[in-house]
Amino acid sequence: MVNLHAYGTRASGALVIYLARTETDTAAATYVDSFERVWAGAESAMSRL
């Protein structure tokens, strides 16, 4: 599930789409790759205390 945030819109009011990977996917791979890049650079909020 992907929450498509729109500028000025709260997450609860944004469109959510369901993507499933297939052998010839491109859209799902784009979101998975994006998530993995963000996750790789993430740090714990606790580490900032």
MODELLER restraints for C-alpha pairs under 7 A, 6 or more apart:
rsr = mdl.restraints
at = mdl.atoms
rsr.add(forms.Gaussian(group=physical.xy_distance, feature=features.Distance(at['CA:1:A'], at['CA:16:A']), mean=6.49, stdev=0.5))
rsr.add(forms.Gaussian(group=physical.xy_distance, feature=features.Distance(at['CA:1:A'], at['CA:17:A']), mean=5.52, stdev=0.5))
rsr.add(forms.Gaussian(group=physical.xy_distance, feature=features.Distance(at['CA:1:A'], at['CA:18:A']), mean=4.31, stdev=0.5))
rsr.add(forms.Gaussian(group=physical.xy_distance, feature=features.Distance(at['CA:1:A'], at['CA:19:A']), mean=6.09, stdev=0.5))
rsr.add(forms.Gaussian(group=physical.xy_distance, feature=features.Distance(at['CA:2:A'], at['CA:16:A']), mean=5.42, stdev=0.5))
rsr.add(forms.Gaussian(group=physical.xy_distance, feature=features.Distance(at['CA:2:A'], at['CA:17:A']), mean=5.25, stdev=0.5))
rsr.add(forms.Gaussian(group=physical.xy_distance, feature=features.Distance(at['CA:2:A'], at['CA:18:A']), mean=6.23, stdev=0.5))
rsr.add(forms.Gaussian(group=physical.xy_distance, feature=features.Distance(at['CA:3:A'], at['CA:14:A']), mean=6.46, stdev=0.5))
rsr.add(forms.Gaussian(group=physical.xy_distance, feature=features.Distance(at['CA:3:A'], at['CA:15:A']), mean=5.92, stdev=0.5))
rsr.add(forms.Gaussian(group=physical.xy_distance, feature=features.Distance(at['CA:3:A'], at['CA:16:A']), mean=4.37, stdev=0.5))
rsr.add(forms.Gaussian(group=physical.xy_distance, feature=features.Distance(at['CA:3:A'], at['CA:17:A']), mean=6.58, stdev=0.5))
rsr.add(forms.Gaussian(group=physical.xy_distance, feature=features.Distance(at['CA:4:A'], at['CA:14:A']), mean=5.96, stdev=0.5))
rsr.add(forms.Gaussian(group=physical.xy_distance, feature=features.Distance(at['CA:4:A'], at['CA:15:A']), mean=5.44, stdev=0.5))
rsr.add(forms.Gaussian(group=physical.xy_distance, feature=features.Distance(at['CA:4:A'], at['CA:16:A']), mean=5.99, stdev=0.5))
rsr.add(forms.Gaussian(group=physical.xy_distance, feature=features.Distance(at['CA:5:A'], at['CA:11:A']), mean=6.04, stdev=0.5))
rsr.add(forms.Gaussian(group=physical.xy_distance, feature=features.Distance(at['CA:5:A'], at['CA:14:A']), mean=5.48, stdev=0.5))
rsr.add(forms.Gaussian(group=physical.xy_distance, feature=features.Distance(at['CA:6:A'], at['CA:14:A']), mean=6.61, stdev=0.5))
rsr.add(forms.Gaussian(group=physical.xy_distance, feature=features.Distance(at['CA:19:A'], at['CA:28:A']), mean=5.49, stdev=0.5))
rsr.add(forms.Gaussian(group=physical.xy_distance, feature=features.Distance(at['CA:20:A'], at['CA:28:A']), mean=6.23, stdev=0.5))
rsr.add(forms.Gaussian(group=physical.xy_distance, feature=features.Distance(at['CA:21:A'], at['CA:28:A']), mean=5.68, stdev=0.5))
